[in-house]
C-alpha cells in the first residue's frame, strides 16, 4: 500500500492505482490508469482482493493516454459501466482522432529507449465513455484530491495531489526509476528521474510541470514507473530535478530537443523532422538479443553459484565430521 487508502499495482513495466481504503463498497473507490493491453483480468483480480468480488469503481481516471496506461480501459469501462475522465487536451488520443508524436529511440539511456520505435502510439476510441475532468480541479469520486495539468510528456497529462497527507500521483510527469534502461526497469532501483525520454515531445513544458510538482513538496510520490518513494530523500531528489532539469532530464540529443511537437485540442499539429539514428535497427535487435543472453547467463551463473555453494557446504560438513571422528 502507498497509503492506507492508496494501493499500487505494477503490471509489467507500469503502475496503476486504486484509490479507496480496502473494503470500500462498490462505487466508493477509483481506478487511476489502466495498464498495458491484456491486463484487465489482473486488474479485476486486484480489485476483488481489495474490495470484494464483483466490486466496481465510481470511475477511471487517466493521467494520460499512452499505450501502457490505457491498455485495459475500454474493456474495464464497458464491463463496469463507469465513466473515464481525462484532460481535454488528451481527448484526441482517446477518441480516435489523433496519434501521439512518434517515440524517439535516439535519446539514449538504454534498451527501453532503443526499442521505443516499436511502441504503439495510435489512438484508442472510448468516445462513448470518456469525459473531461472538471474545470475546477476536483476529481469526481475522490474527495480531497485535485488534478493538476502537467503537460510535456503528453499535451493533456495530469497528476493527482491530496493536500492532507501530501500524497502525489505523478503519472509520468516524473518517474522513480530510469525508464530508458531495461536493467533499471528490471531492478526497480529507486531514484527520481524526469519523464521517460523516448516518449516526451515537449521538454520545456515538462520542465515547468516538474517545477509545479516540486513546489507542492509532496511527502509521498507514486509515479507511473518505478516504486513509490517518500520522505526527505525523495523530496531532495525532486527539488534537485526541478532546479537542474536541463542536465538531469533532457537528453543530449533527440528529435524533440529544442524542437517540441505542437498539439492543440484537435491533436498533433506539427512534428519536427526525425534526427539521424547512429545505431541501425538491425544492431538494436542484436543488442537486445545480447542483453537477453547476458540476463540468462547471469541467472544461470547465479543458480550455478548457489548449487556450488550447496555442494561446498556439504563437503565442509563431511570434513568437519571426519575431523571430529579423529
C-alpha positions as a Python dict, from the first residue, in 0.01 Angstrom:
ca = {
    (1, 'X'): (0, 0, 0),
    (2, 'X'): (118, 352, -81),
    (3, 'X'): (-104, 488, 200),
    (4, 'X'): (-388, 334, 398),
    (5, 'X'): (-625, 409, 110),
    (6, 'X'): (-398, 413, -197),
    (7, 'X'): (-281, 82, -343),
    (8, 'X'): (-32, 42, -628),
    (9, 'X'): (-40, -246, -875),
    (10, 'X'): (253, -298, -1110),
    (11, 'X'): (171, -464, -1442),
    (12, 'X'): (490, -539, -1635),
    (13, 'X'): (670, -204, -1650),
    (14, 'X'): (390, 31, -1544),
    (15, 'X'): (193, 119, -1231),
    (16, 'X'): (-177, 178, -1177),
    (17, 'X'): (-352, 283, -858),
    (18, 'X'): (-661, 201, -655),
    (19, 'X'): (-790, 497, -451),
    (20, 'X'): (-1010, 383, -164),
    (21, 'X'): (-949, 201, 162),
    (22, 'X'): (-957, -180, 147),
    (23, 'X'): (-1312, -299, 196),
    (24, 'X'): (-1469, 9, 37),
    (25, 'X'): (-1805, -65, -117),
    (26, 'X'): (-1889, -58, -487),
    (27, 'X'): (-1876, 299, -613),
    (28, 'X'): (-1656, 416, -326),
    (29, 'X'): (-1319, 363, -493),
    (30, 'X'): (-1145, 487, -808),
    (31, 'X'): (-901, 334, -1056),
    (32, 'X'): (-619, 557, -1180),
    (33, 'X'): (-476, 439, -1514),
    (34, 'X'): (-535, 100, -1672),
    (35, 'X'): (-205, -67, -1752),
    (36, 'X'): (-96, -239, -2072),
    (37, 'X'): (-306, -442, -2312),
    (38, 'X'): (-444, -778, -2196),
    (39, 'X'): (-417, -695, -1826),
    (40, 'X'): (-786, -646, -1743),
    (41, 'X'): (-809, -980, -1562),
    (42, 'X'): (-516, -891, -1338),
    (43, 'X'): (-668, -554, -1252),
    (44, 'X'): (-1004, -711, -1170),
    (45, 'X'): (-834, -971, -952),
    (46, 'X'): (-654, -698, -757),
    (47, 'X'): (-978, -503, -721),
    (48, 'X'): (-1156, -813, -591),
    (49, 'X'): (-881, -870, -335),
    (50, 'X'): (-906, -510, -214),
    (51, 'X'): (-1280, -451, -233),
    (52, 'X'): (-1450, -785, -272),
    (53, 'X'): (-1572, -994, -565),
    (54, 'X'): (-1757, -803, -838),
    (55, 'X'): (-1686, -464, -679),
    (56, 'X'): (-1686, -172, -922),
    (57, 'X'): (-1523, 173, -903),
    (58, 'X'): (-1703, 503, -942),
    (59, 'X'): (-1479, 594, -1237),
    (60, 'X'): (-1145, 551, -1410),
    (61, 'X'): (-905, 848, -1416),
    (62, 'X'): (-634, 860, -1683),
    (63, 'X'): (-315, 1055, -1621),
    (64, 'X'): (-260, 1033, -1997),
    (65, 'X'): (-334, 810, -2292),
    (66, 'X'): (-8, 634, -2377),
    (67, 'X'): (-43, 265, -2458),
    (68, 'X'): (95, 147, -2124),
    (69, 'X'): (-163, 346, -1926),
    (70, 'X'): (-482, 272, -2121),
    (71, 'X'): (-441, -94, -2216),
    (72, 'X'): (-746, -225, -2028),
    (73, 'X'): (-951, 94, -2006),
    (74, 'X'): (-1204, 13, -2279),
    (75, 'X'): (-1273, -339, -2150),
    (76, 'X'): (-1296, -232, -1787),
    (77, 'X'): (-1511, 76, -1851),
    (78, 'X'): (-1758, -130, -2050),
    (79, 'X'): (-1769, -421, -1805),
    (80, 'X'): (-1800, -196, -1501),
    (81, 'X'): (-2021, 57, -1684),
    (82, 'X'): (-1831, 355, -1544),
    (83, 'X'): (-1711, 687, -1692),
    (84, 'X'): (-1349, 761, -1781),
    (85, 'X'): (-1203, 1104, -1705),
    (86, 'X'): (-909, 1276, -1874),
    (87, 'X'): (-784, 1624, -1955),
    (88, 'X'): (-950, 1796, -2255),
    (89, 'X'): (-617, 1809, -2443),
    (90, 'X'): (-589, 1431, -2412),
    (91, 'X'): (-924, 1370, -2583),
    (92, 'X'): (-794, 1343, -2943),
    (93, 'X'): (-586, 1038, -2847),
    (94, 'X'): (-877, 874, -2662),
    (95, 'X'): (-1144, 933, -2926),
    (96, 'X'): (-967, 807, -3238),
    (97, 'X'): (-880, 1149, -3379),
    (98, 'X'): (-501, 1170, -3348),
    (99, 'X'): (-192, 961, -3286),
    (100, 'X'): (79, 1078, -3050),
    (101, 'X'): (409, 1207, -3189),
    (102, 'X'): (649, 924, -3274),
    (103, 'X'): (870, 800, -2991),
    (104, 'X'): (1236, 888, -3022),
    (105, 'X'): (1484, 596, -2997),
    (106, 'X'): (1783, 829, -3044),
    (107, 'X'): (1769, 982, -2695),
    (108, 'X'): (1998, 718, -2545),
    (109, 'X'): (1990, 571, -2198),
    (110, 'X'): (1935, 202, -2264),
    (111, 'X'): (1734, -73, -2431),
    (112, 'X'): (1390, 60, -2337),
    (113, 'X'): (1469, 377, -2528),
    (114, 'X'): (1627, 190, -2820),
    (115, 'X'): (1317, -25, -2861),
    (116, 'X'): (1074, 266, -2843),
    (117, 'X'): (1024, 275, -3220),
    (118, 'X'): (816, -41, -3169),
    (119, 'X'): (582, 110, -2907),
    (120, 'X'): (220, 179, -3014),
    (121, 'X'): (128, 546, -3047),
    (122, 'X'): (-205, 528, -3225),
    (123, 'X'): (-528, 645, -3062),
    (124, 'X'): (-797, 437, -2900),
    (125, 'X'): (-1164, 524, -2923),
    (126, 'X'): (-1361, 539, -2598),
    (127, 'X'): (-1567, 836, -2711),
    (128, 'X'): (-1880, 688, -2553),
    (129, 'X'): (-1711, 666, -2211),
    (130, 'X'): (-1455, 943, -2176),
    (131, 'X'): (-1537, 1282, -2024),
    (132, 'X'): (-1331, 1590, -1949),
    (133, 'X'): (-1210, 1634, -1593),
    (134, 'X'): (-1399, 1911, -1407),
    (135, 'X'): (-1255, 2254, -1483),
    (136, 'X'): (-1236, 2342, -1112),
    (137, 'X'): (-960, 2087, -1050),
    (138, 'X'): (-1169, 1847, -845),
    (139, 'X'): (-1171, 1475, -917),
    (140, 'X'): (-1507, 1300, -932),
    (141, 'X'): (-1539, 1042, -656),
    (142, 'X'): (-1202, 1132, -498),
    (143, 'X'): (-1277, 1362, -204),
    (144, 'X'): (-981, 1579, -108),
    (145, 'X'): (-789, 1519, -431),
    (146, 'X'): (-717, 1771, -705),
    (147, 'X'): (-592, 1720, -1057),
    (148, 'X'): (-305, 1932, -1187),
    (149, 'X'): (-227, 1985, -1555),
    (150, 'X'): (133, 1867, -1603),
    (151, 'X'): (199, 1869, -1980),
    (152, 'X'): (522, 1783, -2156),
    (153, 'X'): (512, 1405, -2159),
    (154, 'X'): (176, 1444, -2336),
    (155, 'X'): (-29, 1759, -2402),
    (156, 'X'): (-306, 1665, -2159),
    (157, 'X'): (-105, 1486, -1893),
    (158, 'X'): (-237, 1530, -1538),
    (159, 'X'): (-111, 1448, -1190),
    (160, 'X'): (-323, 1399, -876),
    (161, 'X'): (-249, 1553, -535),
    (162, 'X'): (-404, 1526, -190),
    (163, 'X'): (-315, 1809, 44),
    (164, 'X'): (-397, 1649, 381),
    (165, 'X'): (-114, 1393, 362),
    (166, 'X'): (68, 1545, 64),
    (167, 'X'): (33, 1233, -148),
    (168, 'X'): (118, 1280, -517),
    (169, 'X'): (27, 1050, -803),
    (170, 'X'): (256, 1199, -1065),
    (171, 'X'): (183, 978, -1366),
    (172, 'X'): (482, 1013, -1598),
    (173, 'X'): (548, 1384, -1528),
    (174, 'X'): (847, 1239, -1344),
    (175, 'X'): (925, 878, -1255),
    (176, 'X'): (1118, 696, -984),
    (177, 'X'): (1337, 474, -1198),
    (178, 'X'): (1550, 529, -1507),
    (179, 'X'): (1284, 418, -1752),
    (180, 'X'): (1516, 427, -2054),
    (181, 'X'): (1724, 142, -1910),
    (182, 'X'): (1598, -217, -1919),
    (183, 'X'): (1828, -305, -1630),
    (184, 'X'): (1689, -22, -1415),
    (185, 'X'): (1335, -126, -1504),
    (186, 'X'): (1409, -486, -1401),
    (187, 'X'): (1582, -394, -1076),
    (188, 'X'): (1346, -104, -993),
    (189, 'X'): (1629, 99, -846),
    (190, 'X'): (1468, 394, -670),
    (191, 'X'): (1574, 737, -796),
    (192, 'X'): (1379, 1040, -910),
    (193, 'X'): (1410, 1093, -1287),
    (194, 'X'): (1242, 1312, -1544),
    (195, 'X'): (969, 1174, -1770),
    (196, 'X'): (1063, 883, -2000),
    (197, 'X'): (1290, 1048, -2257),
    (198, 'X'): (1185, 840, -2555),
    (199, 'X'): (817, 943, -2530),
    (200, 'X'): (840, 1309, -2421),
    (201, 'X'): (793, 1553, -2711),
    (202, 'X'): (796, 1888, -2524),
    (203, 'X'): (1084, 1935, -2284),
    (204, 'X'): (1014, 2295, -2186),
    (205, 'X'): (659, 2206, -2081),
    (206, 'X'): (795, 1901, -1898),
    (207, 'X'): (1038, 2122, -1705),
    (208, 'X'): (760, 2358, -1592),
    (209, 'X'): (549, 2060, -1484),
    (210, 'X'): (827, 1920, -1266),
    (211, 'X'): (872, 2264, -1109),
    (212, 'X'): (498, 2275, -1036),
    (213, 'X'): (503, 1935, -866),
    (214, 'X'): (822, 2006, -671),
    (215, 'X'): (660, 2323, -534),
    (216, 'X'): (388, 2106, -377),
    (217, 'X'): (655, 1947, -155),
    (218, 'X'): (491, 1603, -155),
    (219, 'X'): (559, 1358, 126),
    (220, 'X'): (484, 1060, -99),
    (221, 'X'): (538, 1033, -475),
    (222, 'X'): (377, 745, -662),
    (223, 'X'): (464, 754, -1031),
    (224, 'X'): (376, 566, -1347),
    (225, 'X'): (707, 380, -1348),
    (226, 'X'): (920, 280, -1051),
    (227, 'X'): (844, 219, -686),
    (228, 'X'): (662, 477, -471),
    (229, 'X'): (909, 698, -285),
    (230, 'X'): (862, 905, 29),
    (231, 'X'): (1039, 1123, 279),
    (232, 'X'): (1340, 1350, 278),
    (233, 'X'): (1547, 1168, 15),
    (234, 'X'): (1263, 1174, -240),
    (235, 'X'): (1199, 1543, -166),
    (236, 'X'): (1568, 1625, -207),
    (237, 'X'): (1591, 1442, -541),
    (238, 'X'): (1270, 1603, -670),
    (239, 'X'): (1389, 1952, -577),
    (240, 'X'): (1723, 1882, -745),
    (241, 'X'): (1544, 1762, -1059),
    (242, 'X'): (1340, 2082, -1069),
    (243, 'X'): (1648, 2302, -1020),
    (244, 'X'): (1871, 2123, -1270),
    (245, 'X'): (1616, 1979, -1513),
    (246, 'X'): (1819, 2056, -1825),
    (247, 'X'): (2115, 1850, -1708),
    (248, 'X'): (1932, 1572, -1526),
    (249, 'X'): (1632, 1510, -1753),
    (250, 'X'): (1670, 1648, -2104),
    (251, 'X'): (1858, 1412, -2340),
    (252, 'X'): (2173, 1541, -2504),
    (253, 'X'): (2033, 1463, -2846),
    (254, 'X'): (1697, 1373, -2990),
    (255, 'X'): (1414, 1466, -3221),
    (256, 'X'): (1235, 1689, -2971),
    (257, 'X'): (1533, 1854, -2801),
    (258, 'X'): (1485, 2224, -2872),
    (259, 'X'): (1207, 2147, -3119),
    (260, 'X'): (885, 2033, -2948),
    (261, 'X'): (595, 1867, -3120),
    (262, 'X'): (298, 2104, -3134),
    (263, 'X'): (-56, 2000, -3040),
    (264, 'X'): (-394, 2155, -2969),
    (265, 'X'): (-745, 2034, -2888),
    (266, 'X'): (-762, 1852, -3224),
    (267, 'X'): (-441, 1656, -3165),
    (268, 'X'): (-90, 1679, -3305),
    (269, 'X'): (-40, 1982, -3530),
    (270, 'X'): (328, 1958, -3622),
    (271, 'X'): (624, 1729, -3557),
    (272, 'X'): (993, 1815, -3605),
    (273, 'X'): (1183, 1602, -3854),
    (274, 'X'): (1350, 1285, -3734),
    (275, 'X'): (1719, 1308, -3649),
    (276, 'X'): (1975, 1064, -3781),
    (277, 'X'): (1997, 747, -3578),
    (278, 'X'): (2358, 643, -3513),
    (279, 'X'): (2252, 284, -3448),
    (280, 'X'): (2064, 97, -3725),
    (281, 'X'): (1764, -106, -3611),
    (282, 'X'): (1935, -433, -3703),
    (283, 'X'): (2206, -353, -3449),
    (284, 'X'): (1938, -270, -3195),
    (285, 'X'): (1799, -620, -3242),
    (286, 'X'): (2143, -769, -3195),
    (287, 'X'): (2193, -561, -2882),
    (288, 'X'): (1860, -666, -2734),
    (289, 'X'): (1937, -1032, -2805),
    (290, 'X'): (2276, -988, -2641),
    (291, 'X'): (2112, -824, -2339),
    (292, 'X'): (1873, -1117, -2308),
    (293, 'X'): (2167, -1356, -2332),
    (294, 'X'): (2352, -1169, -2059),
    (295, 'X'): (2043, -1182, -1836),
    (296, 'X'): (2005, -1557, -1893),
    (297, 'X'): (2376, -1611, -1831),
    (298, 'X'): (2361, -1409, -1510),
    (299, 'X'): (2060, -1609, -1392),
    (300, 'X'): (2222, -1944, -1473),
    (301, 'X'): (2550, -1828, -1323),
    (302, 'X'): (2370, -1729, -1004),
    (303, 'X'): (2195, -2067, -992),
    (304, 'X'): (2527, -2245, -1059),
    (305, 'X'): (2691, -2045, -783),
    (306, 'X'): (2411, -2145, -550),
    (307, 'X'): (2450, -2511, -643),
    (308, 'X'): (2827, -2491, -595),
    (309, 'X'): (2778, -2329, -256),
    (310, 'X'): (2545, -2612, -153),
    (311, 'X'): (2797, -2876, -268),
    (312, 'X'): (3080, -2694, -90),
    (313, 'X'): (2873, -2671, 227),
    (314, 'X'): (2804, -3046, 218),
    (315, 'X'): (3174, -3119, 168),
    (316, 'X'): (3266, -2892, 458),
    (317, 'X'): (3018, -3070, 685),
    (318, 'X'): (3165, -3407, 589),
    (319, 'X'): (3520, -3284, 654),
    (320, 'X'): (3421, -3149, 996),
    (321, 'X'): (3256, -3481, 1081),
    (322, 'X'): (3571, -3669, 983),
    (323, 'X'): (3790, -3437, 1187),
    (324, 'X'): (3570, -3490, 1493),
    (325, 'X'): (3595, -3867, 1446),
    (326, 'X'): (3974, -3842, 1467),
}
